[in-house]
Amino acid sequence: MFKLFNTFSRKKEVFKPLRNKKVSMYTCGPTVYDFAHLGNLKTYVFEDILRRALKYNGYQVKQIMNITDIDDKIIKRAQEEKKNIFKITRPLAKIFFEDIKKLNVEKAEVYPLATAHIKEIIALVGKLLKKRFAYQGKDGSVYFDISKFKNYGKLSRLKKREIKIGARIEADEYNKSEAQDFVLWKQAKKPNEPFWKSPFGDGRPGWHIECSAMSMKHLGETLDIHAGGVDLIFPHHENEIAQSEAATGKKFVRHWVHGEHLLVNNQKMSKSLGNFYTLRDLEKRNFNPLAFRYLVLTSHYRSKLNFTWQSLKAAQNALDNLYDQYREIQNNNTAKGEKNTKIRKYEKEFLAAINDDLNTPKAMAIVWQTIGDGRLSAIAKKQPLLKFDKILGLGLAKLKPLKIPQKIRDLAEKREKLRINKQFIQSDILRKKIESLGYKIEDTAYGPKITAARR
């Protein structure tokens, strides 16, 4: 059984999609006004693990990840740089796709743009006005009336005193302890502001209505899974529920799944603290982007992850070690076709960990138990590791066997003879020569082990 923690019920539930083995999943994507930061990327990795786990369990997944390409922050940056908004959003969307590719995040089926769904957004706002869940304010903007939606606050567990009935604001900025009527359609007010024509005046969509319109356009009125970061529970996802269910009269989402925050040195990441990092910052320090993915896997998605350069270095070392171990397995062709009940035990334990609300720390421990089990031959470990990596996404299947040049093998053989004869000074000279040629030699009980030198 595949179990997921449902934010709405606050408990683990056996996952059951609406349509047999077909899963509709909506994941909140980037607002393309800047590079995605590590906190964003942590969420995208967790959502990728969820997608892979569903597929591993035999589900057919249709995932939609939106691209928010109209927003106050985008407009502000475009005005500062004196550019059309698309001159800001299109290059940054391209970089976003490059980032998630480097992290081995599988492609969603559709990446809808908010600006390509204005027709659907206008129709949804019109429906809410017709049903009197929305009203047009004196400023010309259209707002959702939260007093008309009796279940408002159920996802975020807001108390009644924290809800201001009838209060409204003009931007998507909220007091996090209070809920207010939120904007669905913003009236165009300033010169050079992007706008679209609508029956309720020239303007642009609010942030929340975009996701409801896009998700329902591509996945239908009820979704199996809606995922995102915990920061989106309120107000974004709360408002999505209200406007969607008010419009359709149907349950909007069956399973809400949220990933916890990423901290940097136990602090919130912010530009003002100088701890705001993107994938570019990791690459500048010569880290493999997949080292960050490995780091994310060592923490449960519902736990805060504390990022430090030391923890990333440890993740890089562990990843390099994993690659070395797997390449050694690739180079060992003995015991083909070996069957072992221990392998099936590890596979069963790994799947149980993943199916228990994506317990990746436990799953990673099982990976290392499999590798370190001396009762298994190297070749026997290959298939389970490849199976595990279909979920973990660390790129084992793409690794090529390490081809050790004959020159290096000859040097290693000479060194081994010197070492056996206790000519340690001469053997050490050869070891350093091997290292200078880009290889590392390690003495084991089974003889010298040669690997590529790490960065």
Secondary structure, 3 states (H helix, E strand, C coil): CCEEEECCCCEEEECCCCECCEEEEEECCCECCCCCEHHHHHHHHHHHHHHHHHHHCCCEEEEEECEECCCHHHHHHHHHCCCCHHHHHHHHHHHHHHHHHHCCCCCCCECCEHHHHHHHHHHHHHHHHHCCCEEECCCCCEEECHHHCCCCCCCCCCCHHHEEEEEECCCCCCCCCCEEEEEEEEECCCCCCCCECCCCCCEEECHHHHHHHHHHHHHCCCEEEEEEEHHHHHHHHHHHHHHHHHHHCCCCEEEEEEECCEEECCEECCCCCCCCCEHHHHHHCCCCHHHHHHHHHCCCCCCCEEECHHHHHHHHHHHHHHHHHHHHHHCCCCCCCCCCHHHHHHHHHHHHHHHECCCHHHHHHHHHHHHHCCCCCHHHHHHHHHHHHHHHCCCHHHCCCCCCCHHHHHHHHHHHHHHHCCCHHHHHHHHHHHHHCCEEEEEECCEEEEEECCC
